[in-house]
């Protein structure tokens, strides 16, 4: 909570929605109260669904492209 308040809220203002991966630090009752007090909705991203994070999707596509050029078809290297 301190990190979110110090680094997110103070720099960028209070967001309307926070999207997380469902980790325990985002789902405890103190954090829920903190979000409710600041009128922030908490959304949980579906695991193994990289489309939620556009930048991760771009990076994954680039890594896949590089690996296709480097690794042989039989994948023994």
Buried (B, 14 or more C-beta within 10 A) or exposed (E): EEEBEEEBBEEEEEBEEBEEEEEEEBEEEEBEEBBEEEEBEBEEBEEEEBEEBEEEEEEEEEEEEEEEEEEEEEEEE
